[in-house]
Amino acid sequence: MHERNFILVVDDDDDIRDSICNLLEDEGHEVFCVANGQQALDALHSQGLPCLILLDLMMPVMDGAEFRRRQLADAQLSDVPVVLITAAGQSVAKTVPSNQVLPKPLKVDALLQAVNTYCPHAA
């Protein structure tokens, strides 16, 4: 699989997911947005590897923690950086390995700074 310059956004809340996706598109990033961990795994296998995964923890079907366990167990997927976006709090977030944690409600500046850390900015 070839790494591509897109961001995978995984959140079951339609409003939050749409807001993040629209914001990142407005900033010039390509985004692929899904509603749960199973859809995220499917996307990784069908769309290729993103430069970053923005991952909610509390979701139906497959939550963020289970997605992360499966991602880390897959050698092709394990190196993709993950930033958790969660309202669950730092104590819960610490139980899930990640590159960074952003609390909800998201602050736009913090989100963009995290994205720019892992993804080259589009021209």
N, C-alpha and C positions, 0 to 999 in steps of 0.2 A: 504494500500500500504506500502510496506517495503522500507526503504531507502537503496539505493545501493551506492557503491563507484564508481560512474562514474560522468563525467562532461558533461553537455548538452551545446553544442556550437550552437548559433543561429545567423547566419549572411548570408545575401543574396549574398555577394561577394564570388564567388567560390574560388578565389585565397587566400583571407584572411582566409576564413573558413578552407580550406585545410591546410594552413600553421599552423593555431592554432591547428587543430586536430593532424597533424603530430608531431608538437612540443610536445604537451601534451602526445601523445602516446610514443614518444621517452623518455620522462621523467618517463614513467611507469604508466601513468594514463589510465584508460578506458574512452573513449569518445564516445559520440553519437552526430552526427552533422546534423543539419537541416538548411533550407534556409529561414524560416520565422516563425512568431509567431504562425500561425495556426499549422504548422508542429510541433512546440515546444509543444503546448498544447496536440496534438495527442500523441507525444512521452511520455509526462509525464503520460498520462493515460495508455499507452501500455507498457512502459519500467520501470515504477516505478519512485521513486524520486531520483534525483541526489544529490550529496553533494554540487553542485554549478551549476548555470546557467550563462554562459557568453553570454550577450545579446546585439546585435546591436540594435540601435534605428530606423534607416531609412531603412525599408524593404517593399517590395510589399506584397500583400495579407493581412497580419496583421503586423503592425509595432510594435516596441518594447514597446511603451507606451500602446497600446491596449492590447498586451500580458500581460504586467504587471498588468493592471487593472483587467483582467480576472483571472490571477494567484492569486492576493491578495483577490479576491472575493471568491475563492475556498478554503475552510478550509483545505482540504487535501494537497493543493499545496502552501499555503501562507507562510509557514515557510522556504521554500527553499531559500537560499541566492542567490542574483543576483548581478553580477558585470556588469555594463554597459560598452560596448566597442563602442565608438562613435567618429565620426569626427564632430558631430554637435556642440560641444563646451559645456563648463560648464553651461552656462545659460539655454540651452535646457535640458541638463542632469538633472539639479536641479528640473525640473518639473516632473520628473519620480522618484518615490521612489526606492532607491537601497541601497545596502550595501556599494558599492564603484563604482567609475567611473574611467575608464582608457581611455585616449584620443588615437585616431588613428592619425598617425601611432603608433601601439603598440610597446612598449619597452619590449623586452623579459624578462628582469629581473623583471620589474613591474608586468607583466602578471604572471610569475611563483610565485612571492611573494604573489600575490592575491590568486592564486590557492592553494598554500600551507597553506594559512590562513584558508581556508574553507574545504579543502580535505586532509585527511591524505595521506602522500606520500606512493606510492606503494613501496613494498620491491624490 
